[in-house]
Amino acid sequence: MAAEHARDKASFMLETKSMGFSMSNSSKTSFFTAQIMLRVFAAVFTLAAICVMVKTSQTIVILGFSIKAHYTDSSAMRFLLVSDSLVCAFSVLSVIFVYRLSRSGSNLNSCFYLFLHDMVIMVLAISGCAAATTVGYISKYGQEKSGWMAICDRVAKFCNQMMIAMVLSYLAFFSYFALAIMSTNKVMYQANE
């Protein structure tokens, strides 16, 4: 009885290793499902951030002059828009790649390239978020020593909308952070087999 059970287990392991996986089918399915879901989340978050950012503007009148606050006024906000656009586009492309990968089987090289992709996109996402956060902080609190005044008390609606866009961008970053951890775990797991 024990010998038959061991033989069945050994044949199962050989079967899964021949497909390129050393994990069960349910864990393989859950891995790819989580990969696809996190990539879709990142695409949706960045698309929402782009929509909020592009639509947001506020016009105020100071001493008879009309001043309009818009994301194009800040190079950091323009950089966030570009980085969000790239993250969104590459997220959609990677969803297609991961879906095809889940259908054809996986090997160590594919997971490693996926890991590299996730790292590059994650760094791009956090750099856009960091630049926008810095400008947002100065806009909210100012910088006395440099003579930069806080402007969010005058254009509060604009600042609040930009904060929503930044939070959405950070959520996309955290999605890619989770993807990088998952890919690292998969590559290390396969390397140890």
N, C-alpha and C positions, 0 to 999 in steps of 0.2 A: 504494500500500500504506500509506504513512504517512498520507495524507489519509483513508483509510478508517478507520484506527485512531483518528485524532483525532476523526472524526465519531462513532464508537462511544463514545468516552470522553465527548464532549460530550453525547450523548443520555443516557448513564448519569447524568451529573451533573444534567441537567435533570430526569430521572426522580426522583432522590433528593431534589432540592430541592423538587419539587412535593409530595412527601410530608411536607415540613417538616423534613427532615434533610439535612445536607450531608455525612454520613458514610456509609460502606458499610453494608449490611445486617448483616454479621457484627459490626462494631463497635457498631451500634445494639443488636443482640441481646445482646452481651456487656455493654454498659452497663446495660441493664435487668436482666439476670441478676445482675450484681454489686449493683445497687441493691436488688433483692429479697432476695438472700442476706444482705447486711449488715443490712437491716431485720429479717429473721427472726432473725439472730444477736442483735441488740439486744433483741428481744422475749424470746428464750429466756434470755439472760443476766439480764435484769431479773426475769423470772418466777422463775428459780432463786434470785436474790438475795432476792426477797420470801419464797419458801418457807423458805430458810435462816434469814432474820431472824425470821420469825413463830414458827418452831419452836424457836428457841434460847432457853434460859433455864437458869439454874443457881441452886440454893439452897445457901446456906452457913449455918453456925451460928457466931455470934460472941457470947461471953459469955452463952450460953443463949438468945440471940435468933436467930430464923430470918430470914435476909435473902435475898430472891430477886432476882437480876439478870435483867432482861428489857428488850427494846428500848423498851418504853413508858416506861421510867424516864428516858429522855433525849429532849429535844425534837429534837435533831439527828438521832437515829436514827429518830424518827417522821417527820421531814422527808424523810430518805432513803427511807423506805418509801413515802411519798406520791409523791415524785418518781419513784421506780422504777415505781410503779403507773401514773403518767401516761405515762412513757416507753414502757412496755410497751403500753398501750392505743393510744397514737398510732402506735407502730411497726406494730401489727397493721392499723390503719386505713390507714396509708401504704402497706403492702404491697398492699392491695386497690387503692388509688389508682394506684400505680405499675404494677401488673399491667394495669389498664384503660388506662392511658396507653400502655403498650407495645403494646397491641392496636389502639388507635385512631390512633396517630401522636403526634408531639410537636411542640410549638412553643416559642418562646422564653419566652412568658408562663408556660406550665406548668412549665418547668424553673426559672424564677425563683421561683415560688411554692413549689415543692418545696425549693429552696435556703433560702427563708425558714423554712419548716417545720423543716428540718434544723437550722438555726441556733438556733431557739427551743428545740427539744428538746435539742440539744447543751448549751446554756447551763443548762437545767433539770437535766440529768444531772450536769454538773460541779458545780453549786451543791450538790446533794444529797451528792455524793461529798466535796466540800470540807468541808462541815459535819460529816459523819460522821468524816472523817479527823482533824479537829481534836479532836473529843471522844475519838476512839480514841487519839490521841497523849497526851492528858492522862490518860486511863485507864491507859495503859501506863507512862508515865514520871512522871506527876504534875506539879505546878507549885509548887515550894517557896515562891516569893515570895508567891503568892496563898494558900498553905495548902492546896492541893488535893493529896490523897494519891493515889498510884497504886493502882488496885484490881485490875489484871489479875493480880497475883501471888496474889490470893485467889480470883478467878473466872476462871481461865485458860481453861477450856473455853468459857465464854461469850465471852470476848475473841477467842479463835481462830475461833469460828464467825462472829462479827461481822466479823472481818477477811476471811473467805471471802466474805461477803455484799458487803463493800466492793470486793473485787477483781472480783467479777462485775459490780458496778455500774460500775466503771472500764472494764471490757471493753465494756460497752454504750456508754459515753461514746466510747471509741475507734472503735467502729463508726460512730457518728454523726459523728465527726470525719472519718473517711474518706468518708462520704456527702457531707459539706459540701464537701470538696475535689473530689469527683467532680462535684457539681452546679455548683460554681464553674467548673470546667474546661469543662463542657458549655455553660454560659451564655456564657462568654467566647469559646468556639469558635464558637458560633452568632452572636454579636454581630459577630465579625470577618468573617463571610461576607457 
